[in-house]
Amino acid sequence: MADRIDHLTERVQVVEVKVDRLSSTVGQLTTRVDGLTTTVGQLSTRVDGLTTRVDGLTTTVSELSTAMAAGFVEQREYTEFSHARLEAKMDAGFARVDRKLDQLIDAHRPPPKRKRRNE
């Protein structure tokens, strides 16, 4: 029976060593989990910061898009206005040239032939 108790003591010591190793491993795992939790928290903070920056960029792009659209509308309106003015000036110029050509043609037209009364 003493042999069994001695053997039991050795077994308890072996179990204690294993439990100590297991405790050490659990402690190391706890430290690593704590480190991972900290890292995840830092990453979450960075993602939140990036999300804020992306939201800001989205707003900026949207504002620029609106400004560009307004600029295109304004440019189109100005182009249409200037083309209308140019067309009006050209029409007036062509009308003036037509009148002058008519005057030149009338000035160089031979007089109409008169019919003789005896004929």
C-alpha positions as CSV (number, residue, x, y, z in Angstrom):
1,M,0.0,0.0,0.0
2,A,2.9,2.3,0.7
3,D,4.1,1.6,-2.8
4,R,0.8,2.8,-4.1
5,I,0.9,6.0,-2.1
6,D,4.5,6.7,-3.2
7,H,3.3,6.1,-6.8
8,L,0.3,8.3,-6.1
9,T,2.6,11.1,-4.8
10,E,4.7,10.9,-8.0
11,R,1.5,11.0,-10.1
12,V,0.3,14.1,-8.2
13,Q,3.6,15.8,-8.8
14,V,3.4,15.0,-12.5
15,V,-0.1,16.4,-12.6
16,E,1.0,19.5,-10.7
17,V,3.8,20.0,-13.3
18,K,1.3,19.6,-16.1
19,V,-1.2,22.0,-14.4
20,D,1.6,24.5,-13.9
21,R,2.5,24.3,-17.6
22,L,-1.1,24.6,-18.5
23,S,-1.5,27.6,-16.2
24,S,1.6,29.2,-17.8
25,T,0.2,28.5,-21.3
26,V,-3.2,29.9,-20.3
27,G,-1.4,33.0,-18.9
28,Q,0.5,33.4,-22.2
29,L,-2.7,32.9,-24.2
30,T,-4.5,35.5,-22.0
31,T,-1.6,37.9,-22.6
32,R,-1.9,37.3,-26.4
33,V,-5.6,37.7,-26.3
34,D,-5.3,41.0,-24.4
35,G,-2.7,42.1,-27.1
36,L,-5.1,41.1,-29.9
37,T,-7.9,42.9,-28.2
38,T,-5.8,46.0,-28.0
39,T,-4.8,45.6,-31.7
40,V,-8.4,45.1,-32.7
41,G,-9.3,48.2,-30.8
42,Q,-6.6,50.2,-32.5
43,L,-7.6,48.8,-35.9
44,S,-11.2,49.8,-35.1
45,T,-10.2,53.3,-34.3
46,R,-8.2,53.5,-37.5
47,V,-11.1,52.2,-39.5
48,D,-13.4,54.7,-37.9
49,G,-10.9,57.5,-38.9
50,L,-10.7,56.2,-42.4
51,T,-14.4,56.0,-42.6
52,T,-14.6,59.6,-41.5
53,R,-12.0,60.6,-44.2
54,V,-13.9,58.6,-46.9
55,D,-17.1,60.3,-45.9
56,G,-15.3,63.7,-46.2
57,L,-13.9,62.8,-49.6
58,T,-17.4,61.6,-50.7
59,T,-18.8,65.0,-49.7
60,T,-16.0,66.8,-51.4
61,V,-16.4,64.8,-54.6
62,S,-20.2,65.4,-54.5
63,E,-19.7,69.2,-54.0
64,L,-17.2,69.3,-56.9
65,S,-19.5,67.3,-59.1
66,T,-22.3,69.8,-58.3
67,A,-20.0,72.7,-59.0
68,M,-18.8,71.1,-62.3
69,A,-22.4,70.5,-63.4
70,A,-23.3,74.1,-62.6
71,G,-20.2,75.2,-64.6
72,F,-21.2,73.2,-67.6
73,V,-24.8,74.6,-67.5
74,E,-23.4,78.1,-67.3
75,Q,-20.9,77.5,-70.1
76,R,-23.7,76.0,-72.3
77,E,-25.9,79.0,-71.6
78,Y,-23.1,81.4,-72.4
79,T,-22.3,79.5,-75.6
80,E,-25.9,79.5,-76.7
81,F,-26.1,83.3,-75.9
82,S,-22.9,84.0,-77.9
83,H,-24.0,81.9,-80.8
84,A,-27.4,83.7,-80.9
85,R,-25.6,87.1,-80.9
86,L,-23.1,86.0,-83.6
87,E,-26.0,84.6,-85.7
88,A,-27.9,87.9,-85.3
89,K,-24.8,89.9,-86.3
90,M,-24.1,87.7,-89.3
91,D,-27.8,87.9,-90.4
92,A,-27.5,91.7,-90.2
93,G,-24.2,91.7,-92.1
94,F,-25.5,89.4,-94.8
95,A,-28.7,91.6,-95.2
96,R,-26.4,94.7,-95.6
97,V,-24.3,92.9,-98.2
98,D,-27.5,91.8,-100.0
99,R,-28.7,95.4,-100.1
100,K,-25.4,96.7,-101.5
101,L,-25.3,93.9,-104.1
102,D,-28.8,94.8,-105.1
103,Q,-27.8,98.5,-105.4
104,L,-24.7,97.5,-107.5
105,I,-26.8,95.3,-109.7
106,D,-29.5,98.0,-110.1
107,A,-26.8,100.6,-111.0
108,H,-25.2,98.4,-113.7
109,R,-28.4,97.1,-115.2
110,P,-29.0,98.4,-118.7
111,P,-32.0,100.6,-119.1
112,P,-35.1,98.9,-120.4
113,K,-35.6,99.1,-124.2
114,R,-38.4,101.4,-125.4
115,K,-40.8,100.2,-127.8
116,R,-41.3,102.3,-130.9
117,R,-44.7,103.6,-131.6
118,N,-44.6,102.9,-135.2
119,E,-43.8,99.3,-134.9
